[in-house]
Structures are given as structure tokens and as C-alpha cells.
Amino acid sequence: MIMAVKNKKNQKGQALFEFLFFFPLLISFLFIIVGVGNSINGAINQQKVTRGYFYARIKNSSEFPLRDEQVHSRFQLFGMFFIGWRERFADGGQTPLLPCYKINLPLERENQRCEVAYTNEQTHFIKVGTVYGVCGHTYVRSQGSIVPLIATEQSSRVATRQACEIR
């Protein structure tokens, strides 16, 4: 038995109503996707540049880290070398600021600045940080100077796990 479908009345504005309801949601999702995509792209590029700069700094030396009395004077044992990415220093000081990506939402006017610490659990910012480093030759402080760890009969290793821990 075939039933005829009755044409319901008052359906003329339904498509327009659905469009007006869902279009702002689609635009908001588009803004979120673009914002998150930009931050992911920035993170990938930071990793590439930081890694490339790291290897350019060690200059193919197998005995990195290069000894620097100013940097390593606080350590008794060290063997790692790392480089971090920063956008700039805060207020000309020593505190590095990470690059910040803002997710702009339509009709949203937020006065937060990225340099200021977050006060709420929710924010419109994504901060991307990158640090790259490798454990290398182990150095020890001996009689006031920094000397490389020398392999002995008990241990043939010149790089130790302890040297890769900051103490």
C-alpha cells in the first residue's frame, strides 16, 4: 500500500532558520581550527629551528658540551647541552617569554594579554615552548677547574646518566 505524503504547511522558513542558527557555530569552529593550526605550525617550525641551531652551536664536536666557566661554575657534574626557544625577554630582563598564539572568536572581545599570567582555567591563548638538548661527554669539577671524566678500568663510559640530570 502506498501512502501519499502530505505537504506540511508552514515549512517555508525552516532552512533559513537552520542556516542562521548553525552558521555562527561553523564560523566559530573555523576560527578555532585556524588558531590551533597556526600554533601547531609554529611549534613544528620552532622544533626545526631549535634543533638546527643546536647542531650548529656544537660544531660537530664529539666532546660537547663545550666547557664554559660562567655557565658551568654551579655544577659539580654535568654532561648535557640544550637550547630553548624564546620570543623575547620579559621587560628586558632574564625571563624568557614563549611565543603566544591567540584563538580569535567572532564577537568575543577579551582584553587579556599573552604576557600576563593566566588567572582563569580557560584562556584564548596557546603558548608553545621548545627545548632541544643532548647528553654528551661528562665533565666534573675537580680542584676548582672543570675536567672531562676519564674512563677507568671499572667504567669505560665517559658519559653518565647522572651528568644529564641538573643538580
ZIRA-V951322 format. One line per field, one symbol per residue. ss: DSSP state (H for helix, E for strand, - for the rest). burial: I if it has 9 or more other C-alpha atoms within 8 Angstrom, else O. A space follows every 50 residues. Layout:
ss: ???
burial: ???
This chain:
ss: -------------HHHHHHHHHHHHHHHHHHHHHHHHHHHHHHHHHHHHH HHHHHHHH----------HHHH----EEEEEEEE---EEHHH---EE-EE EE----------------------EEEE--EEEEEEEEEEEE--EEEE-- -----------HHH---
burial: OOOOOOOOOOOOOOOOOOOOOOOOOOIIOOIIOIIIOIIOOIIOOIIOOI IOOIIOOIOOOOOIIOOOOOOIOOOOIIIIIIIIIIOOIIOOOOOIIIII IOIIOOOOOOOOOOOOOOOOOOOOIIIIIIIIIOIIIIIIIOOOOIOOIO OOOOOOOIIIOOIIOOO
